[in-house]
């Protein structure tokens, strides 16, 4: 009896390993023709976001990330190279009196200079919320478009009576989603670099930006989970 049980368990183990190996082969090692101009266009669609100081960061389809101040006519650097993202450092708001900007006011023989209080860590990071929300919105839009394309292709194949290769869909759209994630990460890295420089310029440690990164990673995981759930609904 024990011998039969051992043989059964051995056969079961072989079956499980064989099945896992087959799945691994079809999902990871087998090569599929997944070339699709529409998918490539979705993934490589340029990102353009505006920073708090009016600077625009653009990630082009070729992977170059370029910063422009908004005054350049072509939106590129003068030497054509990649430009590091910068932020407004130590910028002070001028006090206003009756609608006119004045750095100081004079009463009698004494001068009273109005100075802008030092910004807090919270206020510095708060400036970048619209920028990060814009990035999130663009990433979500691209992901939803990608999922929509996958569903459309799946439905078309099914309607035409074609066999459905889940390995094909896995390789094609997971790779596309990974490419989209990498491009989004590149833009985020530019934004977080600006946040860190802004913090340092105002006398704070750049480590205060960590929770911004943590929040971004949490939302990125939520996007992955959303993609998986939508894929399961195909």
C-alpha positions as CSV (number, residue, x, y, z in Angstrom):
1,X,0.0,0.0,0.0
2,X,2.8,2.4,1.0
3,X,4.6,1.5,-2.2
4,X,1.6,2.3,-4.4
5,X,1.1,5.6,-2.5
6,X,4.7,6.6,-3.2
7,X,4.4,5.7,-6.9
8,X,1.2,7.8,-7.0
9,X,2.8,10.8,-5.3
10,X,5.8,10.5,-7.6
11,X,3.6,10.5,-10.7
12,X,1.7,13.4,-9.4
13,X,4.9,15.4,-8.8
14,X,6.1,14.6,-12.3
15,X,2.7,15.7,-13.7
16,X,2.9,19.0,-11.8
17,X,6.5,19.7,-12.8
18,X,5.6,18.8,-16.4
19,X,2.6,21.1,-16.4
20,X,4.6,23.9,-14.8
21,X,7.4,23.4,-17.2
22,X,5.0,23.6,-20.2
23,X,3.4,26.7,-18.8
24,X,6.8,28.3,-18.3
25,X,7.8,27.4,-21.8
26,X,4.7,28.9,-23.4
27,X,4.6,32.0,-21.2
28,X,8.3,32.8,-21.0
29,X,10.5,31.0,-23.4
30,X,8.5,30.4,-26.5
31,X,8.9,33.2,-29.0
32,X,5.8,34.8,-30.4
33,X,5.3,37.3,-33.2
34,X,3.9,40.1,-31.1
35,X,4.9,43.1,-33.3
36,X,2.1,45.6,-33.3
37,X,2.4,49.2,-34.4
38,X,-0.7,50.2,-32.5
39,X,0.7,48.8,-29.2
40,X,4.1,50.4,-29.8
41,X,2.4,53.7,-30.4
42,X,0.5,53.4,-27.1
43,X,3.6,52.6,-25.2
44,X,5.9,55.1,-26.9
45,X,3.4,58.0,-27.0
46,X,5.4,61.0,-25.7
47,X,4.9,62.2,-22.1
48,X,4.7,65.9,-21.5
49,X,4.2,67.3,-18.0
50,X,4.6,70.8,-16.5
51,X,6.6,71.5,-13.3
52,X,5.5,74.1,-10.7
53,X,8.0,76.6,-12.1
54,X,6.6,76.4,-15.6
55,X,9.4,74.0,-16.8
56,X,8.1,71.3,-19.2
57,X,9.5,67.8,-19.1
58,X,9.0,65.8,-22.2
59,X,9.8,62.1,-22.7
60,X,10.0,61.4,-26.4
61,X,9.3,58.1,-28.1
62,X,13.0,57.4,-28.6
63,X,13.6,57.5,-24.8
64,X,15.2,61.0,-24.6
65,X,13.9,63.1,-21.7
66,X,14.2,66.9,-22.3
67,X,13.5,69.9,-20.2
68,X,12.4,73.2,-21.7
69,X,11.7,76.5,-19.9
70,X,8.7,77.3,-22.0
71,X,10.5,80.0,-23.9
72,X,12.4,77.7,-26.3
73,X,10.7,77.4,-29.6
74,X,11.7,73.8,-30.3
75,X,11.5,72.4,-26.7
76,X,15.0,70.9,-26.8
77,X,18.4,71.7,-25.3
78,X,20.8,73.9,-27.3
79,X,23.3,71.0,-27.7
80,X,20.7,68.3,-28.4
81,X,21.7,66.3,-25.4
82,X,19.6,65.0,-22.5
83,X,18.9,67.7,-20.0
84,X,18.8,67.1,-16.3
85,X,15.6,68.1,-14.6
86,X,15.8,71.2,-12.4
87,X,13.5,73.1,-10.1
88,X,13.0,76.6,-8.9
89,X,15.5,76.9,-6.0
90,X,15.1,79.5,-3.3
91,X,12.5,81.5,-5.3
92,X,10.9,84.1,-3.1
93,X,7.5,85.6,-3.6
94,X,7.4,89.4,-3.6
95,X,5.1,91.2,-1.2
96,X,2.4,93.2,-2.9
97,X,1.0,96.6,-1.9
98,X,-2.1,97.9,-3.7
99,X,-1.5,95.5,-6.6
100,X,2.2,96.6,-7.1
101,X,5.0,94.3,-6.2
102,X,7.4,95.9,-3.7
103,X,10.2,94.3,-1.8
104,X,10.0,96.7,1.1
105,X,7.9,99.5,2.6
106,X,9.2,102.7,4.2
107,X,7.5,104.5,7.2
108,X,9.2,107.8,8.2
109,X,12.9,107.3,8.7
110,X,12.7,103.5,9.4
111,X,12.7,100.9,6.8
112,X,10.6,97.7,7.3
113,X,11.5,94.9,4.9
114,X,8.8,92.2,4.3
115,X,10.4,88.8,3.8
116,X,8.7,85.6,2.6
117,X,8.7,83.0,5.3
118,X,10.7,79.8,4.7
119,X,8.5,77.2,3.0
120,X,7.8,74.0,5.0
121,X,8.6,70.5,3.7
122,X,4.8,70.0,3.3
123,X,4.4,73.1,1.2
124,X,7.3,72.3,-1.0
125,X,6.0,68.8,-1.8
126,X,2.5,70.1,-2.2
127,X,3.7,72.2,-5.1
128,X,4.4,69.0,-7.0
129,X,1.0,67.3,-6.4
130,X,-0.6,68.6,-9.7
131,X,2.5,67.5,-11.6
132,X,2.3,64.0,-10.1
133,X,-1.4,63.8,-10.6
134,X,-0.9,64.7,-14.3
135,X,1.7,62.0,-14.6
136,X,-0.6,59.5,-13.0
137,X,-3.5,60.5,-15.3
138,X,-1.4,60.1,-18.4
139,X,-0.1,56.7,-17.2
140,X,-3.6,55.4,-16.4
141,X,-4.9,56.7,-19.8
142,X,-2.2,54.7,-21.6
143,X,-2.8,51.6,-19.6
144,X,-6.5,51.7,-20.2
145,X,-5.9,52.2,-23.9
146,X,-3.5,49.2,-23.9
147,X,-6.1,47.0,-22.1
148,X,-8.8,48.1,-24.5
149,X,-6.6,47.1,-27.4
150,X,-6.0,43.7,-25.8
151,X,-9.7,43.1,-25.4
152,X,-10.4,44.2,-28.9
153,X,-7.8,41.8,-30.3
154,X,-9.0,39.0,-28.1
155,X,-12.7,39.5,-29.2
156,X,-11.6,39.7,-32.9
157,X,-9.7,36.4,-32.7
158,X,-12.6,34.7,-30.9
159,X,-15.2,36.1,-33.4
160,X,-13.1,34.8,-36.3
161,X,-12.8,31.3,-34.8
162,X,-9.1,31.6,-34.3
163,X,-7.4,29.7,-31.5
164,X,-6.6,31.8,-28.4
165,X,-3.0,31.5,-27.3
166,X,-2.7,32.9,-23.8
167,X,1.1,32.7,-24.0
168,X,0.9,35.1,-27.0
169,X,-1.3,37.5,-25.1
170,X,0.8,37.2,-21.9
171,X,4.1,38.0,-23.7
172,X,2.6,40.7,-25.9
173,X,0.8,42.8,-23.3
174,X,2.8,42.1,-20.2
175,X,5.9,43.2,-22.2
176,X,4.0,46.3,-23.4
177,X,2.8,47.1,-19.9
178,X,6.4,46.8,-18.6
179,X,7.7,49.1,-21.3
180,X,5.0,51.7,-20.3
181,X,5.9,51.3,-16.7
182,X,9.6,51.9,-17.4
183,X,8.8,55.1,-19.4
184,X,6.5,56.4,-16.6
185,X,9.3,55.6,-14.0
186,X,11.7,57.7,-16.1
187,X,9.5,60.8,-16.0
188,X,8.8,60.3,-12.3
189,X,12.5,60.1,-11.6
190,X,12.8,63.6,-13.2
191,X,10.1,64.9,-11.0
192,X,11.4,63.4,-7.8
193,X,14.9,64.8,-8.6
194,X,13.3,68.3,-8.8
195,X,11.5,67.8,-5.5
196,X,14.8,66.8,-3.8
197,X,16.6,69.8,-5.2
198,X,13.8,72.1,-4.0
199,X,14.1,70.6,-0.5
200,X,17.8,70.9,-0.4
201,X,17.7,74.5,-1.7
202,X,15.4,75.4,1.3
203,X,17.6,73.7,3.9
204,X,16.0,70.3,4.1
205,X,17.3,66.8,3.6
206,X,16.2,65.3,0.3
207,X,15.1,62.1,2.2
208,X,11.9,64.0,3.0
209,X,10.8,63.1,-0.5
210,X,10.7,59.4,0.4
211,X,7.0,59.3,1.1
212,X,6.3,60.8,-2.4
213,X,8.2,57.8,-3.9
214,X,6.4,55.4,-1.6
215,X,3.0,56.8,-2.7
216,X,4.0,56.5,-6.3
217,X,5.1,52.9,-5.9
218,X,1.8,52.1,-4.2
219,X,-0.2,53.6,-7.1
220,X,2.0,51.7,-9.6
221,X,1.2,48.4,-7.8
222,X,-2.5,49.4,-8.0
223,X,-2.1,49.9,-11.7
224,X,-0.5,46.4,-12.1
225,X,-3.3,44.8,-10.0
226,X,-5.9,46.6,-12.2
227,X,-4.2,45.4,-15.3
228,X,-4.3,41.8,-14.0
229,X,-7.9,42.0,-13.0
230,X,-8.9,43.4,-16.4
231,X,-6.8,40.7,-18.2
232,X,-8.6,38.0,-16.2
233,X,-11.9,39.4,-17.5
234,X,-10.9,38.7,-21.2
